[in-house]
Amino acid sequence: MPEKPRVLYIDDDPGLARLVARTLNARGFDVEHAASGEEGLAKLDEKGFAAVALDHHMPGHSGLDVLARIRARESPPPVIYVTGSEDSRVAVAALKAGAADYVFKDVAGHFRELLAEAVHAAMEGETLRRAKEEADREVREARDRAELMLQEVNHRVANSLSLVAALTRMQMSAVSDESAKAALKEMQARINAIAGVHRRLYTSQNVRAVEIDAYLKGLIEELEAAMRSGGRSHAIRLAAGSLLVPTDKAVSLGVIVTELVTNAYKYAYPEGVSGEILVEVAAHGENEARLAVEDQGVGWSGEGQAQGSGLGTRIVQAMARNLQSNVEFAARSCGTRAELVFPL
């Protein structure tokens, strides 16, 4: 036979306490009485109470004082506040202090049945609250495990992509055709752009988004180093705000920057002419950002036949579609400015 739920009734009136105990016992509760707040707090040290019924008027201190001390305990039981005062401010104060419910005493004693109902409801509410807390805890733990696994996946993906980039570099050194070498070098840059996102993700606490300024800083350093090794030296200046960009969008953004910067290196400035390439990323309106890549070179409006194979242009267009955007070329007296606005 299951044990009856234990209820602690704190009241300095022993006669009323016996009547309350009789009513609650008949409703399936095991009632213990404490004649003062201090005695009640001492009994609570025994643990095991499913609920507390607390009277408002007691010698030495009010029930609100005792309520505050009960609520300050670790995992306190629900408290039903009992008061003979019809001043609603007392009930409101009790609820604000953390009482689960309140019951007004009446001369006829009907409040005892109401108290039994309130105790039952408070116990059910406490069970639901604790079940919700447990469910929330399990969800948090599952989320934390998933994020750790995702960090590990990003680590492995970054390592695998770095390996592919290294193999591409080895293949580059094994071919003699200059156009093939150039194509492999561009492919290596694209792979590094994607690997950079995954490196950022497995070293970050946030696996859902990338700090775009830090990511682009690393990407541009890699591009500069790659271009210098190819015999071209143009300064790339980054102006990026502190924005968090969702992972999938950061990948597309990195590939677009790689393509546009590579194109500027190849076509913006004639052989022997140095110049600067500017990469800008900033917030644009509400929940949007703007990317721009510009140079001060020979200029291209985006119309007509693209130089080279046109693969880079197709890649940029595909990545822009992933960002739910499209690349536009600003009209300029000199140089080229490509920009796109995308939702975050």
DOBA-664540 format. One record per residue (C-alpha): x, y, z; residue in one letter; residue number from 1. Coordinates in steps of 0.25 Angstrom, whole numbers. Layout:
BEGIN
PT    c1    c2    c3 rest  nr
PT     X     Y     Z    A NUM
...
This chain:
BEGIN
PT    c1    c2    c3 rest  nr
PT     0     0     0    M   1
PT     6    13    -4    P   2
PT    10    23     7    E   3
PT     1    35     9    K   4
PT     7    49     5    P   5
PT    12    56    17    R   6
PT     7    70    19    V   7
PT    12    80    30    L   8
PT     2    89    36    Y   9
PT     8   101    43    I  10
PT    -2   108    52    D  11
PT    -2   113    67    D  12
PT   -16   108    69    D  13
PT   -16    93    73    P  14
PT   -31    92    73    G  15
PT   -32    96    58    L  16
PT   -20    88    55    A  17
PT   -27    75    60    R  18
PT   -39    79    51    L  19
PT   -30    81    39    V  20
PT   -23    68    41    A  21
PT   -36    61    42    R  22
PT   -41    66    29    T  23
PT   -27    64    21    L  24
PT   -25    50    27    N  25
PT   -39    47    22    A  26
PT   -35    52     8    R  27
PT   -22    42     8    G  28
PT   -12    51    14    F  29
PT    -3    49    26    D  30
PT    -3    62    34    V  31
PT     8    67    44    E  32
PT     5    79    52    H  33
PT    15    90    56    A  34
PT    11   101    66    A  35
PT    21   111    62    S  36
PT    29   116    50    G  37
PT    42   111    57    E  38
PT    36    97    60    E  39
PT    31    96    46    G  40
PT    45   100    40    L  41
PT    51    90    49    A  42
PT    41    79    44    K  43
PT    44    82    29    L  44
PT    59    78    32    D  45
PT    53    64    33    E  46
PT    50    65    18    K  47
PT    39    57    12    G  48
PT    28    67    12    F  49
PT    19    68     0    A  50
PT    13    81     4    A  51
PT    12    91    15    V  52
PT     0    99    19    A  53
PT     4   111    27    L  54
PT    -4   121    35    D  55
PT    -3   136    34    H  56
PT    -4   140    49    H  57
PT     6   134    58    M  58
PT    12   140    71    P  59
PT    26   146    68    G  60
PT    26   147    53    H  61
PT    16   146    42    S  62
PT    14   134    32    G  63
PT    21   143    21    L  64
PT    34   143    29    D  65
PT    33   127    30    V  66
PT    29   126    16    L  67
PT    41   134    11    A  68
PT    50   125    19    R  69
PT    43   112    14    I  70
PT    45   117    -1    R  71
PT    60   120     2    A  72
PT    62   105     4    R  73
PT    67    96    -7    E  74
PT    55    89   -14    S  75
PT    45    94    -4    P  76
PT    31    88    -4    P  77
PT    19    96    -9    P  78
PT    13   105     1    V  79
PT    -2   108     3    I  80
PT    -4   121    10    Y  81
PT   -16   120    21    V  82
PT   -21   134    26    T  83
PT   -33   139    34    G  84
PT   -31   153    28    S  85
PT   -40   156    17    E  86
PT   -31   167    13    D  87
PT   -27   162    -1    S  88
PT   -13   169     0    R  89
PT    -9   158     9    V  90
PT   -12   147    -1    A  91
PT    -5   155   -12    V  92
PT     7   157    -3    A  93
PT     7   142    -1    A  94
PT     6   139   -15    L  95
PT    17   149   -19    K  96
PT    26   142    -8    A  97
PT    25   129   -15    G  98
PT    12   122    -9    A  99
PT     6   112   -18    A 100
PT    -8   116   -14    D 101
PT   -16   122    -2    Y 102
PT   -29   119     6    V 103
PT   -37   129    14    F 104
PT   -42   123    27    K 105
PT   -57   124    30    D 106
PT   -65   122    43    V 107
PT   -72   110    38    A 108
PT   -59   103    35    G 109
PT   -62   100    20    H 110
PT   -48   105    17    F 111
PT   -43    91    22    R 112
PT   -49    85     9    E 113
PT   -43    96     1    L 114
PT   -30    94     7    L 115
PT   -30    79     4    A 116
PT   -33    83   -11    E 117
PT   -22    93   -11    A 118
PT   -12    83    -5    V 119
PT   -15    73   -16    H 120
PT   -14    83   -27    A 121
PT    -1    89   -22    A 122
PT     5    75   -21    M 123
PT     0    72   -35    E 124
PT     6    85   -40    G 125
PT    19    82   -33    E 126
PT    20    69   -40    T 127
PT    18    75   -53    L 128
PT    28    86   -50    R 129
PT    38    76   -46    R 130
PT    35    67   -58    A 131
PT    37    80   -67    K 132
PT    50    83   -61    E 133
PT    55    69   -63    E 134
PT    50    69   -77    A 135
PT    57    83   -79    D 136
PT    70    77   -73    R 137
PT    70    65   -82    E 138
PT    67    74   -94    V 139
PT    79    83   -90    R 140
PT    88    71   -88    E 141
PT    84    65  -102    A 142
PT    87    78  -108    R 143
PT   100    79  -102    D 144
PT   104    65  -106    R 145
PT    99    68  -120    A 146
PT   107    81  -121    E 147
PT   120    74  -116    L 148
PT   117    63  -127    M 149
PT   115    74  -137    L 150
PT   128    81  -133    Q 151
PT   135    67  -135    E 152
PT   129    66  -148    V 153
PT   134    80  -152    N 154
PT   148    76  -147    H 155
PT   148    64  -156    R 156
PT   142    71  -168    V 157
PT   152    82  -167    A 158
PT   164    72  -166    N 159
PT   158    64  -178    S 160
PT   157    77  -186    L 161
PT   171    81  -182    S 162
PT   176    68  -187    L 163
PT   168    70  -200    V 164
PT   175    83  -202    A 165
PT   188    77  -199    A 166
PT   186    66  -210    L 167
PT   181    77  -220    T 168
PT   195    85  -217    R 169
PT   202    72  -219    M 170
PT   195    70  -232    Q 171
PT   198    84  -236    M 172
PT   213    81  -235    S 173
PT   211    69  -243    A 174
PT   205    75  -256    V 175
PT   213    84  -266    S 176
PT   201    90  -273    D 177
PT   200   105  -267    E 178
PT   185   105  -269    S 179
PT   183    92  -262    A 180
PT   192    98  -251    K 181
PT   183   111  -250    A 182
PT   170   103  -249    A 183
PT   176    94  -238    L 184
PT   181   106  -230    K 185
PT   167   112  -231    E 186
PT   161    99  -227    M 187
PT   170    99  -215    Q 188
PT   166   113  -211    A 189
PT   151   109  -211    R 190
PT   154    97  -203    I 191
PT   161   105  -193    N 192
PT   150   115  -192    A 193
PT   140   104  -188    I 194
PT   150    97  -178    A 195
PT   152   111  -172    G 196
PT   137   111  -167    V 197
PT   138    97  -161    H 198
PT   151   101  -154    R 199
PT   144   113  -148    R 200
PT   132   104  -144    L 201
PT   140    94  -136    Y 202
PT   148   104  -129    T 203
PT   135   112  -125    S 204
PT   125   110  -114    Q 205
PT   114   114  -125    N 206
PT   113   103  -135    V 207
PT   101   109  -142    R 208
PT   108   122  -147    A 209
PT   121   128  -150    V 210
PT   128   141  -146    E 211
PT   129   146  -160    I 212
PT   140   157  -157    D 213
PT   149   147  -151    A 214
PT   146   136  -162    Y 215
PT   149   146  -174    L 216
PT   162   151  -167    K 217
PT   167   137  -167    G 218
PT   162   134  -181    L 219
PT   168   147  -187    I 220
PT   182   144  -181    E 221
PT   181   130  -188    E 222
PT   178   137  -201    L 223
PT   189   147  -200    E 224
PT   199   136  -197    A 225
PT   194   128  -209    A 226
PT   194   140  -218    M 227
PT   208   144  -214    R 228
PT   213   130  -217    S 229
PT   208   132  -231    G 230
PT   216   144  -233    G 231
PT   205   155  -231    R 232
PT   204   164  -219    S 233
PT   192   173  -216    H 234
PT   188   177  -202    A 235
PT   174   172  -198    I 236
PT   168   181  -188    R 237
PT   156   176  -179    L 238
PT   145   185  -173    A 239
PT   136   175  -166    A 240
PT   126   178  -155    G 241
PT   124   168  -143    S 242
PT   113   159  -149    L 243
PT   109   145  -146    L 244
PT   105   138  -160    V 245
PT    99   125  -160    P 246
PT   108   113  -164    T 247
PT   102   110  -177    D 248
PT   102   125  -181    K 249
PT   117   127  -176    A 250
PT   121   115  -186    V 251
PT   114   122  -198    S 252
PT   120   136  -194    L 253
PT   134   130  -193    G 254
PT   133   124  -206    V 255
PT   128   137  -212    I 256
PT   139   145  -206    V 257
PT   150   135  -211    T 258
PT   144   136  -225    E 259
PT   143   151  -226    L 260
PT   157   154  -219    V 261
PT   163   144  -228    T 262
PT   157   150  -241    N 263
PT   162   164  -236    A 264
PT   176   158  -234    Y 265
PT   175   152  -248    K 266
PT   168   163  -256    Y 267
PT   167   176  -249    A 268
PT   181   181  -250    Y 269
PT   191   180  -262    P 270
PT   204   172  -261    E 271
PT   213   180  -252    G 272
PT   203   189  -247    V 273
PT   200   188  -232    S 274
PT   187   192  -225    G 275
PT   177   190  -214    E 276
PT   165   180  -212    I 277
PT   155   184  -202    L 278
PT   146   174  -196    V 279
PT   134   180  -188    E 280
PT   123   173  -179    V 281
PT   114   181  -171    A 282
PT   100   180  -165    A 283
PT    89   186  -175    H 284
PT    76   189  -170    G 285
PT    69   179  -161    E 286
PT    73   165  -161    N 287
PT    81   167  -174    E 288
PT    96   169  -177    A 289
PT   103   174  -189    R 290
PT   116   168  -195    L 291
PT   124   177  -205    A 292
PT   138   174  -212    V 293
PT   144   185  -220    E 294
PT   157   189  -227    D 295
PT   162   202  -234    Q 296
PT   166   194  -246    G 297
PT   162   194  -261    V 298
PT   148   192  -257    G 299
PT   136   182  -261    W 300
PT   122   185  -261    S 301
PT   117   171  -260    G 302
PT   112   171  -274    E 303
PT   117   164  -286    G 304
PT   126   152  -287    Q 305
PT   134   149  -274    A 306
PT   149   147  -275    Q 307
PT   154   133  -274    G 308
PT   145   121  -274    S 309
PT   133   127  -267    G 310
PT   134   116  -256    L 311
PT   136   126  -245    G 312
PT   124   134  -250    T 313
PT   115   122  -249    R 314
PT   120   118  -236    I 315
PT   118   133  -230    V 316
PT   104   132  -236    Q 317
PT   101   119  -230    A 318
PT   106   123  -216    M 319
PT    98   136  -217    A 320
PT    85   128  -219    R 321
PT    89   120  -207    N 322
PT    89   133  -200    L 323
PT    75   137  -206    Q 324
PT    82   148  -213    S 325
PT    89   152  -226    N 326
PT   102   159  -229    V 327
PT   101   173  -234    E 328
PT   112   182  -240    F 329
PT   112   197  -237    A 330
PT   114   207  -247    A 331
PT   127   213  -245    R 332
PT   137   223  -253    S 333
PT   148   213  -250    C 334
PT   150   199  -244    G 335
PT   140   189  -241    T 336
PT   130   188  -229    R 337
PT   122   175  -227    A 338
PT   112   175  -216    E 339
PT   101   166  -211    L 340
PT    91   168  -199    V 341
PT    86   155  -192    F 342
PT    77   152  -181    P 343
PT    84   147  -168    L 344
